[in-house]
Amino acid sequence: MRIGLLTEGGYPYVSGDARLWCDRLVRGLGQHEFDIYALSRSERQEDEGWVPLPPQVSRVRTAPLWTAEDDGVGYGRRARRRFAECYGELAAVLCAGPSEEPSALEADRFGSALYGLAELARDEGGLVGALRSEAAVRALEHACRAPGASRTAREARVPDLLAVAAHLERALRPLSLDWYEDDGLGSVDLCHAASGGPAALPGLLARHFSDVPLLVTEYGVQLRTHYLSATEASPSVRSLLAAFHGRLAAEIYGRAALVTPGNTHARRWQERCGADRDKIRTVYPGMDAARFAEVGESSECVDPDTLVWVGRIEPTKDLISLLHAFAEIRKEEPKTRLRIIGAPAGPEGTAYLGHCKALAAQLFPDEADGLHAVGDNPVSFGEIGGPEVPALADAYASGAVTVLSSVVEGFPISLVEAMFCGRATVSTDVGAVVEAIGGTGLVVPPRNPRALAEACVTLLRDPERRERLGAAARARALELFTVEQNITAFHGIYLEIVSRHPVHRVVLDTTGEPLPFAVPAEAHMPGRWTDSGARVVARGGPGWAAGPPVRANTPLPATEGAR
């Protein structure tokens, strides 16, 4: 079958999010064909190029989400009236504010407005100019001042309205793309969105225009990400944008054939936002266990008195609590050392790393054995790729216990890597931590240095228990979190969706016999299935000839992305 893989800021770009799991999925399902529809996040990301693509990728179409030139489309009076009605209805739904249980009527109003704008963009050739027009701001202002609008919407001022209108224009840019014709997403058997939000919006339109089923995978819930990032705007802007993203998430979950969260934590968010429990299938991320095999199969430990923390350095990782906990640990076990291994995430992470180093120097003055010896701080900071830690597996091998101290976490990748290495873990109870480790590690409340210290001391003093927990952790990781289980799960899900939602196009071979898929499995076998006479007839529209696939441009060489 032919899969339309929808990404936003991800695959096939070298620096894209979820690049690795998308690439492993495509390469692991060589029996299918993939068309990649990618939204880029920045000019720099586009300039860095693509990862090398496998032969089963037939076509790549890209569009920038970070910029959009004015389409120059001039609307006539009727088109302007359609835009005012659809955009005004969309704004009215947002100004009503979020509710505990959104009604079906409100969901229908949002969907009708969204698809009305998409149909207008398709009929007129674009929507960018209209979304940037004064008419859009006036419609938004009218909705905020209308009776029944929420209090925060009524308090919106002109700068707030301009900010919301600009955000909606960016979010709705996929509506103006030319991806939804019969030679685009209309020709695939299944749309697979690699995340919610903008990536899933083209899948919604493919379902609306061509009745193509939609699969949505979320390893990090987009709505949750918006809530955590939109903290500096005014209350009116936050309220209106939260309403938009909440309605969009509910529409995506409601229209999707299946939704596949990466863990129960994400699943709870999806159910809370309107996803039907019967349409949810949890599929854990697939990780490469081979690079951790040597460490995991060996019972040796470089330093049994060392604690290891691995990850991206940023405030949500709460290294401050870890350092205070380590001060308590040193009182009980003076020989213990702490290795913090990771790179800072952006300018905020760089500043946070400097603060952590200053605190470590304050809490643990350099200790020397004599008057003329050089002191050695028990806390060390390093990055993977240096002389002391050449590879990721070496980071986990350098200590006896791996620690996670986060206050916010989605799926704890570093914990699973430690599990592949057969290491016992101590972690805070956030996100999907408990689900990932099961009973193979110790869990403490977040922002509780004393509890974190006690758990670490317990494992440092009991090597036999460490070994048992590490062996159980490795067995659990190999069972649940490998690339193979991820690919197998999605292969079954693809077949399940297509069996329940067959394409409505009539795909005929040379003898007039209907074919079940746009690209049937038999196309890879010699015989009449491979004849060039197969043709596609779209019900309710003109026939079109299925020509040879458009090959992707030659990608730039890939480099291993930063963690």
HELIX and SHEET records of a PDB file:
HELIX    1   1 ARG A   19  GLY A   28  1                                  10    
HELIX    2   2 GLU A   43  GLU A   48  1                                   6    
HELIX    3   3 ARG A   77  CYS A   95  1                                  19    
HELIX    4   4 ALA A  104  GLU A  124  1                                  21    
HELIX    5   5 VAL A  128  LEU A  131  1                                   4    
HELIX    6   6 GLU A  134  ARG A  145  1                                  12    
HELIX    7   7 ARG A  151  ARG A  154  1                                   4    
HELIX    8   8 VAL A  158  ALA A  171  1                                  14    
HELIX    9   9 ARG A  173  SER A  176  5                                   4    
HELIX   10  10 LEU A  185  SER A  187  5                                   3    
HELIX   11  11 GLY A  197  ALA A  199  5                                   3    
HELIX   12  12 LEU A  201  SER A  210  1                                  10    
HELIX   13  13 GLN A  222  SER A  229  1                                   8    
HELIX   14  14 PRO A  235  ARG A  255  1                                  21    
HELIX   15  15 THR A  264  ARG A  272  1                                   9    
HELIX   16  16 ARG A  277  LYS A  279  5                                   3    
HELIX   17  17 ALA A  290  PHE A  292  5                                   3    
HELIX   18  18 ALA A  293  GLY A  296  1                                   4    
HELIX   19  19 PRO A  315  LYS A  317  5                                   3    
HELIX   20  20 LEU A  319  GLU A  332  1                                  14    
HELIX   21  21 GLY A  346  LEU A  363  1                                  18    
HELIX   22  22 LEU A  392  ALA A  397  1                                   6    
HELIX   23  23 ILE A  413  PHE A  420  1                                   8    
HELIX   24  24 VAL A  433  ILE A  437  1                                   5    
HELIX   25  25 PRO A  449  LEU A  460  1                                  12    
HELIX   26  26 PRO A  463  LEU A  480  1                                  18    
HELIX   27  27 VAL A  483  ARG A  500  1                                  18    
HELIX   28  28 ALA A  521  HIS A  524  5                                   4    
HELIX   29  29 ARG A  528  THR A  530  5                                   3    
SHEET    1   A 6 VAL A  57  PRO A  64  0                                        
SHEET    2   A 6 GLU A  33  SER A  40  1                                        
SHEET    3   A 6 ARG A   2  GLU A   8  1                                        
SHEET    4   A 6 LEU A 190  ALA A 193  1                                        
SHEET    5   A 6 LEU A 214  GLU A 218  1                                        
SHEET    6   A 6 LEU A 258  PRO A 261  1                                        
SHEET    1   B 6 VAL A 379  GLY A 382  0                                        
SHEET    2   B 6 ARG A 337  ILE A 341  1                                        
SHEET    3   B 6 THR A 306  VAL A 310  1                                        
SHEET    4   B 6 VAL A 401  LEU A 404  1                                        
SHEET    5   B 6 ALA A 424  THR A 428  1                                        
SHEET    6   B 6 LEU A 442  VAL A 444  1                                        
SHEET    1   C 4 PRO A 514  LEU A 515  0                                        
SHEET    2   C 4 VAL A 506  LEU A 508 -1                                        
SHEET    3   C 4 ARG A 535  VAL A 537 -1                                        
SHEET    4   C 4 GLY A 543  TRP A 544 -1                                        
END                                                                             
